[in-house]
Amino acid sequence: MQHGKKFNKFLDDAIHYGTASACIPACYVKEAAAYVEGKLPICTVIGFPNGYSTTSVKVFLKQKMQLLMEQVKSIWSSILRM
């Protein structure tokens, strides 16, 4: 990978120790997958509270999740009244 020996060592160590996968920033998934050549699943976290999103994106997602939860509650209330 272009990110140097330290990042490659992380992936090499994950392969060596047989980890279930290597979790990396989303923008590096394609490169990492090419580097490990199928020897290790690559995963990423999208929208994780401590992840790589800006504060404004996190606030936006929180608002959308709150709206979604209100809709789910409404649907469940309707189902339970049947």
Protein Blocks (a to p, Z undefined) as FASTA:
>chain_A
ZZbjklmmmmmmmmmnopabdcddfklmmmmmmmnnopaccdddehiaklmbdfklmmmm
mmmmmmmmmmmmmmmmmmmmZZ
